[in-house]
């Protein structure tokens, strides 16, 4: 799922604009910068606006919000402290003060910012995490454990509760209790993330349960935590002590638990929230922290989903230096470069990933997708062919690349191989409306399998009744058969759903011309010429229509 660009999707709109704000060019510039994901300019303009109107609460809150979302809690702190003089219960300001106090280890100050007001289930989980870390730092261990029971166990998050208990016990050097808590966690939710299994293995190692610790470390060898697994096995084999750098501190309770939540949010198509919480984690960590690469990966993947591709590329490039994250970093860069349409660069980085893996079917599949996006259809079908040779048995995940391979064959007028790829895609996923639409249209367009084609097109429309592209295919199929009256309502509906498609606008113009509604036809052809991404050859073809219209013979093959 994609989201609107950058900051605009993580920041709610400002409170209603006051007269003072409405007169401020800086305020309007800050709004524009916010919607363009330019945090640096937004904060600069807001700072200038605040010089002119220092008491305006909406400006202060927006400044705090942007700074915290971009991870600059130090800069946000002064605004937060001032704002609490105006509204002592403002949750954004309290959160800024709390995070900064946690970083300094000022547990009493952090505790004074709690509780949070009752809210969503996510709010309850975040409050429980904050309480657990802060109470542990303040030496109130029993109270911290009670908060875990009340805030995590009671709402059905007992697996995270056991993980939290293990962390709390570890800070107190109660390694037997920690090992028991982590063992309970693993029994409930094994290896949700390698990082969690790594922490559990280290606790078991500290407790002297080296047999179970070895089992976990060995399992980590096939995950992104391979280096940690190798280090743990080496320590056990050589009788080495656990390094001080791996000691768990109260601050780590907050970052480790919040990291789990950020990862869950990222996987549940909530990159805005994942990015927001990851920024809190990043503020509390140092680059030397063992969690830092994981934080970087969440930030990078969230930026990718938020369509902030250049920033995502930068974070992935930094992550590439960490051995256990190198492959994920390379593949993330491939995606970021592809989304910037830098296909040659993306293919070069993909070659690096292939060298790292020693060859893998997934590389050729991704290579085919990149060539397809670059409109190099011959190279795309070659790459997809190599992929299929490497994978003798195709699972449901192959349906989408087969669809793309089929489109590539179509672009090369290789209809036999197109049909073979699309039929195989439908065999793996019979209810994909886009594949049904494409294959059926290709048949109707060439006068083949008409009954089956129309049945498939109508089925695709039933599955996606609000898809302008699919409805356009059905209407254009009727047009191809000369059934213009039947084509018209479908094409008009398609344009209503997707008024920014030059192709649909052209189709509407064509059907109007065939129905002798020439004035309307001229309007829609002109509309098509004004829409983005129209190819030059279609500009020329529509210019001819604007001058000469379409052939009078209804049986003539339309362009």
KEKOL-693299 format. One line per 2 residues: number of its first residue (from 1); their letters; for each residue x, y, z of C-alpha. Coordinates in pm, whole numbers, plus 50000, padded with zeros to 5 digits. Example, Ala and Ser with C-alpha at 12.3 -4.5 7.8 and 13.67 -1.06 7.14 Angstrom:
2
1) AS) 51230/49550/50780; 51367/49894/50714
***
This chain:
559
1) XX) 50000/50000/50000; 50134/50345/49909
3) XX) 50085/50667/50101; 50088/51036/50021
5) XX) 50436/51180/50020; 50639/51222/50334
7) XX) 50560/51459/50616; 50217/51537/50480
9) XX) 50112/51182/50562; 50253/51175/50914
11) XX) 50143/51522/51016; 49778/51607/51067
13) XX) 49669/51940/50932; 49717/52241/51153
15) XX) 49440/52371/51372; 49219/52628/51197
17) XX) 49423/52920/51069; 49394/53237/51273
19) XX) 49406/53584/51126; 49765/53624/51243
21) XX) 49866/53301/51073; 49678/53384/50758
23) XX) 49887/53700/50718; 50218/53517/50760
25) XX) 50401/53418/50444; 50635/53213/50663
27) XX) 50341/53013/50791; 50216/52940/50440
29) XX) 50568/52851/50328; 50598/52612/50623
31) XX) 50274/52442/50517; 50405/52401/50162
33) XX) 50739/52265/50287; 50559/52020/50517
35) XX) 50352/51884/50231; 50670/51848/50024
37) XX) 50844/51644/50296; 51102/51920/50343
39) XX) 51134/51914/50722; 51436/52143/50734
41) XX) 51262/52422/50542; 50936/52370/50732
43) XX) 51103/52417/51071; 51297/52718/50942
45) XX) 50981/52891/50817; 50796/52808/51138
47) XX) 51080/52953/51343; 51054/53277/51144
49) XX) 50676/53278/51191; 50721/53233/51566
51) XX) 50953/53535/51580; 50662/53741/51450
53) XX) 50399/53574/51666; 50581/53398/51954
55) XX) 50268/53314/52152; 50078/53135/51876
57) XX) 50013/52785/52010; 49937/52622/51675
59) XX) 50275/52731/51540; 50459/52601/51846
61) XX) 50283/52264/51833; 50349/52225/51462
63) XX) 50716/52304/51517; 50734/52045/51795
65) XX) 50556/51789/51580; 50785/51824/51280
67) XX) 51100/51818/51494; 50997/51504/51680
69) XX) 50881/51319/51370; 51220/51387/51217
71) XX) 51395/51277/51539; 51531/51614/51658
73) XX) 51414/51590/52019; 51687/51821/52145
75) XX) 51556/52105/51929; 51197/52021/52021
77) XX) 51267/52022/52396; 51280/52399/52441
79) XX) 50949/52440/52259; 50798/52159/52469
81) XX) 50910/52313/52798; 50766/52649/52697
83) XX) 50444/52492/52578; 50391/52310/52906
85) XX) 50379/52651/53073; 50072/52717/52857
87) XX) 49917/52368/52872; 50064/52137/53136
89) XX) 49874/51835/52998; 49970/51861/52633
91) XX) 50066/51506/52538; 50303/51596/52255
93) XX) 50508/51822/52482; 50501/51566/52764
95) XX) 50622/51296/52528; 50917/51510/52420
97) XX) 51010/51579/52783; 50970/51210/52869
99) XX) 51194/51085/52586; 51465/51338/52668
101) XX) 51448/51244/53040; 51478/50872/52954
103) XX) 51790/50948/52753; 51946/51131/53049
105) XX) 51838/50861/53292; 51628/51113/53486
107) XX) 51366/50858/53580; 51173/51072/53827
109) XX) 51122/51345/53564; 51020/51085/53308
111) XX) 50777/50928/53556; 50612/51266/53618
113) XX) 50496/51275/53253; 50284/50960/53299
115) XX) 50019/50828/53277; 49908/50896/52924
117) XX) 49536/50960/52873; 49324/50658/52784
119) XX) 49328/50602/52412; 49369/50323/52159
121) XX) 49511/49979/52222; 49839/50101/52074
123) XX) 49843/50392/52322; 49795/50144/52607
125) XX) 50088/49933/52484; 50317/50236/52450
127) XX) 50222/50351/52801; 50301/50005/52941
129) XX) 50639/50009/52765; 50720/50354/52903
131) XX) 50617/50260/53256; 50818/49936/53244
133) XX) 51139/50111/53142; 51099/50414/53368
135) XX) 50995/50225/53681; 51285/49986/53632
137) XX) 51523/50278/53600; 51374/50429/53914
139) XX) 51433/50107/54106; 51063/50021/54136
141) XX) 51095/49667/54001; 50777/49521/54152
143) XX) 50578/49816/54016; 50738/49766/53672
145) XX) 50638/49399/53671; 50285/49494/53775
147) XX) 50263/49738/53483; 50361/49456/53249
149) XX) 50078/49244/53384; 49823/49525/53369
151) XX) 49940/49688/53046; 50049/49394/52827
153) XX) 49927/49062/52967; 49578/49194/53040
155) XX) 49519/49309/52682; 49637/48989/52517
157) XX) 50005/49075/52465; 50144/48822/52712
159) XX) 50415/48713/52464; 50548/49070/52465
161) XX) 50490/49076/52841; 50719/48776/52886
163) XX) 50981/48943/52669; 50950/49260/52879
165) XX) 50981/49061/53203; 51297/48898/53071
167) XX) 51446/49240/53000; 51355/49373/53345
169) XX) 51502/49072/53524; 51819/49098/53313
171) XX) 51879/49457/53429; 51867/49326/53787
173) XX) 52110/49039/53713; 51829/48794/53802
175) XX) 51935/48567/53519; 51739/48258/53626
177) XX) 51413/48457/53627; 51514/48623/53301
179) XX) 51581/48286/53140; 51240/48157/53253
181) XX) 51064/48466/53114; 51243/48445/52780
183) XX) 51175/48071/52758; 50804/48142/52809
185) XX) 50824/48408/52538; 50989/48172/52290
187) XX) 50731/47901/52359; 50454/48150/52276
189) XX) 50605/48338/51983; 50932/48183/51862
191) XX) 51158/48394/51645; 50917/48669/51560
193) XX) 51231/48875/51500; 51589/48743/51520
195) XX) 51675/49032/51752; 51433/48900/52015
197) XX) 51577/48548/51992; 51926/48694/52025
199) XX) 51837/48875/52349; 51675/48557/52481
201) XX) 51982/48349/52392; 52212/48593/52571
203) XX) 51997/48574/52884; 52009/48194/52877
205) XX) 52387/48213/52836; 52415/48443/53137
207) XX) 52202/48206/53345; 52434/47917/53268
209) XX) 52180/47735/53048; 52431/47699/52767
211) XX) 52255/47403/52601; 51941/47604/52523
213) XX) 52149/47912/52448; 52341/47710/52187
215) XX) 52017/47595/52027; 51905/47955/51983
217) XX) 52244/48074/51861; 52253/47792/51605
219) XX) 51906/47891/51484; 52029/48250/51443
221) XX) 52292/48137/51193; 52029/48132/50916
223) XX) 51886/48476/51002; 51994/48838/50987
225) XX) 52144/48792/51335; 52401/48541/51208
227) XX) 52698/48738/51345; 52545/48744/51694
229) XX) 52481/48369/51669; 52841/48302/51570
231) XX) 52970/48521/51855; 52751/48344/52110
233) XX) 52860/47998/51998; 53223/48106/52009
235) XX) 53188/48242/52364; 53027/47922/52486
237) XX) 53287/47700/52313; 53577/47900/52454
239) XX) 53426/47971/52795; 53442/48348/52741
241) XX) 53247/48593/52957; 52959/48797/52818
243) XX) 53091/49137/52700; 52985/49440/52906
245) XX) 52855/49599/52585; 52574/49340/52579
247) XX) 52446/49429/52927; 52078/49532/52931
249) XX) 52000/49869/53092; 51662/50030/53174
251) XX) 51689/50251/52866; 51728/49934/52656
253) XX) 51392/49810/52783; 51225/50109/52617
255) XX) 51416/50083/52287; 51391/49703/52257
257) XX) 51016/49692/52323; 50943/49996/52108
259) XX) 51149/49838/51830; 50913/49538/51832
261) XX) 50615/49773/51798; 50780/49972/51519
263) XX) 50853/49653/51326; 50496/49531/51369
265) XX) 50361/49864/51244; 50593/49857/50943
267) XX) 50470/49508/50853; 50106/49614/50895
269) XX) 50128/49891/50633; 50157/50170/50891
271) XX) 50489/50327/50784; 50394/50667/50928
273) XX) 50371/50529/51281; 50668/50297/51232
275) XX) 50877/50596/51124; 50759/50806/51417
277) XX) 50844/50544/51680; 51170/50452/51510
279) XX) 51278/50814/51543; 51232/50790/51920
281) XX) 51448/50479/51920; 51715/50649/51710
283) XX) 51731/50945/51947; 51795/50714/52242
285) XX) 52059/50500/52070; 52421/50560/51979
287) XX) 52565/50431/51650; 52755/50173/51857
289) XX) 52436/50023/52002; 52366/49667/51891
291) XX) 52009/49773/51805; 52124/50059/51581
293) XX) 52130/49859/51252; 51780/49730/51320
295) XX) 51658/50085/51385; 51822/50196/51061
297) XX) 51644/49923/50866; 51304/50026/51003
299) XX) 51371/50391/50919; 51486/50301/50567
301) XX) 51192/50070/50492; 50944/50325/50631
303) XX) 51092/50600/50415; 51060/50369/50116
305) XX) 50690/50316/50187; 50646/50691/50239
307) XX) 50794/50745/49890; 51092/50939/50026
309) XX) 51320/50742/49802; 51644/50944/49815
311) XX) 51641/50940/50196; 51566/50568/50198
313) XX) 51858/50509/49963; 52090/50699/50200
315) XX) 51987/50492/50503; 52018/50166/50311
317) XX) 52365/50267/50188; 52474/50323/50551
319) XX) 52324/49989/50653; 52523/49813/50381
321) XX) 52834/49849/50600; 52683/49611/50860
323) XX) 52758/49257/50746; 52441/49087/50869
325) XX) 52224/49357/50709; 52417/49390/50383
327) XX) 52179/49185/50169; 51870/49362/50303
329) XX) 52047/49695/50246; 52134/49610/49886
331) XX) 51780/49494/49806; 51639/49806/49975
333) XX) 51864/50023/49759; 51742/49838/49450
335) XX) 51384/49929/49539; 51469/50291/49621
337) XX) 51666/50335/49298; 51394/50168/49094
339) XX) 51129/50397/49240; 51347/50692/49133
341) XX) 51357/50538/48781; 51734/50495/48810
343) XX) 51716/50150/48658; 52080/50116/48551
345) XX) 52192/50195/48905; 51935/49954/49047
347) XX) 52057/49674/48816; 52417/49741/48920
349) XX) 52329/49710/49290; 52128/49395/49213
351) XX) 52443/49247/49061; 52617/49309/49395
353) XX) 52338/49127/49577; 52373/48835/49333
355) XX) 52748/48816/49402; 52678/48816/49776
357) XX) 52426/48533/49743; 52622/48336/49489
359) XX) 52320/48341/49260; 51954/48299/49348
361) XX) 51627/48270/49153; 51489/48579/49321
363) XX) 51764/48789/49165; 51658/48706/48809
365) XX) 51295/48766/48902; 51384/49111/49034
367) XX) 51603/49174/48732; 51306/49100/48507
369) XX) 51091/49350/48698; 51360/49619/48668
371) XX) 51398/49565/48292; 51019/49577/48257
373) XX) 51003/49910/48439; 51280/50040/48216
375) XX) 51069/49927/47914; 51349/49694/47801
377) XX) 51105/49413/47732; 51349/49181/47553
379) XX) 51585/49182/47852; 51285/49141/48082
381) XX) 51163/48822/47914; 51519/48684/47913
383) XX) 51551/48747/48288; 51210/48596/48362
385) XX) 51304/48296/48148; 51621/48245/48354
387) XX) 51413/48274/48671; 51168/48006/48555
389) XX) 51455/47775/48462; 51584/47807/48818
391) XX) 51246/47738/48983; 51102/47405/48867
393) XX) 50798/47431/49096; 50615/47764/49105
395) XX) 50417/47870/49412; 50145/48133/49443
397) XX) 50410/48404/49487; 50508/48349/49124
399) XX) 50173/48471/48992; 50270/48840/48988
401) XX) 50609/48805/48812; 50442/48575/48559
403) XX) 50190/48853/48494; 50472/49101/48435
405) XX) 50649/48850/48210; 50326/48810/48013
407) XX) 50295/49186/47962; 50658/49194/47844
409) XX) 50586/48926/47582; 50278/49125/47473
411) XX) 50491/49436/47420; 50710/49225/47189
413) XX) 50403/49094/46998; 50491/48746/47124
415) XX) 50133/48642/47193; 50193/48270/47236
417) XX) 50439/48316/47522; 50224/48597/47661
419) XX) 49925/48365/47678; 50130/48084/47835
421) XX) 50262/48315/48111; 49924/48471/48187
423) XX) 49740/48138/48195; 50004/48005/48435
425) XX) 49960/48315/48650; 49584/48254/48662
427) XX) 49641/47890/48746; 49834/48002/49054
429) XX) 49596/48286/49141; 49261/48245/48959
431) XX) 49102/48556/49108; 49348/48827/49006
433) XX) 49128/49082/48825; 49426/49252/48660
435) XX) 49547/48932/48495; 49192/48842/48391
437) XX) 49155/49189/48243; 49483/49185/48051
439) XX) 49448/48836/47904; 49083/48880/47812
441) XX) 49144/49217/47650; 49434/49076/47448
443) XX) 49198/48810/47313; 48910/49046/47233
445) XX) 49151/49293/47076; 49258/49024/46829
447) XX) 48912/48874/46781; 48995/48554/46971
449) XX) 48802/48364/47238; 48538/48637/47243
451) XX) 48284/48468/47469; 48546/48367/47726
453) XX) 48713/48706/47698; 48395/48900/47772
455) XX) 48313/48664/48058; 48656/48728/48209
457) XX) 48628/49104/48163; 48289/49114/48331
459) XX) 48424/48899/48613; 48718/49138/48658
461) XX) 48478/49435/48672; 48267/49256/48935
463) XX) 48578/49204/49148; 48700/49563/49107
465) XX) 48392/49774/49024; 48581/50098/49094
467) XX) 48879/50028/48868; 48876/50274/48582
469) XX) 49139/50075/48392; 48944/49749/48403
471) XX) 48611/49912/48314; 48789/50088/48026
473) XX) 48903/49748/47897; 48547/49620/47893
475) XX) 48421/49929/47714; 48706/49922/47464
477) XX) 48640/49556/47393; 48284/49649/47292
479) XX) 48429/49932/47082; 48663/49691/46903
481) XX) 48358/49488/46799; 48182/49800/46671
483) XX) 47921/49789/46949; 47952/50159/47030
485) XX) 47627/50202/47220; 47731/49923/47456
487) XX) 48084/50064/47484; 47977/50418/47576
489) XX) 47852/50377/47937; 48157/50171/48032
491) XX) 48403/50420/47886; 48221/50716/48044
493) XX) 48226/50537/48380; 48597/50459/48340
495) XX) 48674/50827/48281; 48472/50931/48585
497) XX) 48682/50694/48794; 49014/50788/48636
499) XX) 48998/51135/48482; 49380/51159/48466
501) XX) 49427/50881/48211; 49502/51012/47863
503) XX) 49424/50666/47722; 49073/50654/47870
505) XX) 49007/51012/47758; 49111/50918/47404
507) XX) 48883/50613/47411; 48588/50828/47521
509) XX) 48660/51068/47234; 48673/50781/46988
511) XX) 48338/50634/47092; 48171/50977/47084
513) XX) 48298/51025/46728; 48157/50689/46620
515) XX) 47820/50793/46768; 47829/51121/46570
517) XX) 47882/51330/46884; 48173/51509/46720
519) XX) 48189/51813/46949; 48224/51591/47256
521) XX) 48479/51378/47073; 48693/51686/47002
523) XX) 48673/51787/47367; 48795/51450/47498
525) XX) 49075/51422/47243; 49192/51767/47347
527) XX) 49163/51656/47710; 49383/51354/47637
529) XX) 49651/51582/47490; 49655/51787/47811
531) XX) 49706/51488/48043; 50051/51373/48167
533) XX) 50263/51085/48037; 50105/51068/47693
535) XX) 50356/50915/47445; 50466/51126/47152
537) XX) 50329/50883/46893; 49985/50913/47053
539) XX) 50010/51292/47047; 50058/51272/46672
541) XX) 49773/51023/46629; 49531/51237/46830
543) XX) 49637/51548/46638; 49531/51367/46320
545) XX) 49196/51280/46479; 49145/51642/46583
547) XX) 49189/51743/46218; 49040/51455/46023
549) XX) 48829/51260/46271; 48805/50881/46249
551) XX) 48736/50675/45933; 48373/50673/45831
553) XX) 48375/50297/45780; 48267/50147/46115
555) XX) 48437/49823/46017; 48778/49990/45989
557) XX) 49019/49876/46258; 49053/50152/46515
559) X) 49395/50270/46619
***
